[in-house]
């Protein structure tokens, strides 16, 4: 995604690239933290919450893409 990101600069798709990258990196962080916390039996909540959050962001991004809009209003 980083390779094609510059091609989308100045378009609505640039916001989608940012949205996807933020989703990926934040999900990796929370999955790692939750994965470690699984050993103390509280990580399952974090894992489930992360999956739900990623699904929400994927659906919101796709719906915005189909409308030709940015997934956020601040991008």
C-alpha positions as CSV (number, residue, x, y, z in Angstrom):
1,X,0.0,0.0,0.0
2,X,2.9,2.3,0.7
3,X,4.1,1.9,-2.9
4,X,0.9,3.1,-4.6
5,X,0.0,5.7,-1.9
6,X,1.7,8.6,-3.7
7,X,-0.3,7.8,-6.9
8,X,-3.5,8.7,-5.0
9,X,-2.2,12.0,-3.6
10,X,-4.7,14.8,-4.0
11,X,-7.7,12.4,-4.6
12,X,-10.4,10.9,-2.4
13,X,-8.4,7.7,-2.6
14,X,-5.6,9.1,-0.6
15,X,-7.8,9.2,2.5
16,X,-8.7,5.6,1.8
17,X,-5.0,4.6,1.8
18,X,-4.5,6.5,5.1
19,X,-7.6,4.8,6.5
20,X,-6.4,1.3,5.6
21,X,-2.9,1.9,6.9
22,X,-4.1,3.3,10.2
23,X,-6.5,0.4,10.5
24,X,-3.7,-2.1,9.8
25,X,-1.1,-0.6,12.2
26,X,-3.5,0.0,15.1
27,X,-4.9,-3.5,14.7
28,X,-1.4,-5.0,14.8
29,X,-0.7,-3.1,18.0
30,X,-3.9,-4.2,19.7
31,X,-3.6,-7.8,18.5
32,X,-0.1,-8.0,19.9
33,X,-1.1,-6.5,23.2
34,X,-4.2,-8.7,23.4
35,X,-2.2,-11.7,22.3
36,X,0.2,-11.2,25.3
37,X,-2.7,-10.6,27.6
38,X,-4.3,-13.9,26.7
39,X,-1.9,-15.6,29.0
40,X,-3.6,-13.7,32.0
41,X,-7.0,-14.6,30.6
42,X,-8.1,-11.0,29.8
43,X,-6.7,-10.8,26.3
44,X,-9.7,-12.5,24.8
45,X,-11.8,-9.4,25.3
46,X,-9.1,-7.3,23.5
47,X,-8.9,-9.8,20.7
48,X,-12.7,-9.8,20.1
49,X,-12.9,-6.0,20.4
50,X,-10.1,-5.6,17.9
51,X,-11.8,-7.9,15.4
52,X,-15.1,-6.0,15.8
53,X,-13.3,-2.7,15.4
54,X,-11.4,-3.8,12.2
55,X,-14.7,-5.1,10.7
56,X,-16.4,-1.8,11.4
57,X,-13.6,0.1,9.7
58,X,-13.6,-2.2,6.7
59,X,-17.3,-1.9,6.2
60,X,-17.2,1.9,6.8
61,X,-14.4,2.3,4.3
62,X,-16.0,0.1,1.6
63,X,-19.3,2.0,1.9
64,X,-17.5,5.3,1.6
65,X,-15.5,4.0,-1.4
66,X,-18.8,2.9,-3.1
67,X,-20.1,6.5,-2.6
68,X,-16.9,8.0,-3.9
69,X,-16.3,9.7,-0.6
70,X,-13.5,9.7,2.0
71,X,-14.1,7.4,5.0
72,X,-13.6,10.3,7.3
73,X,-14.6,13.9,7.3
74,X,-11.3,15.2,8.6
75,X,-8.9,13.7,6.0
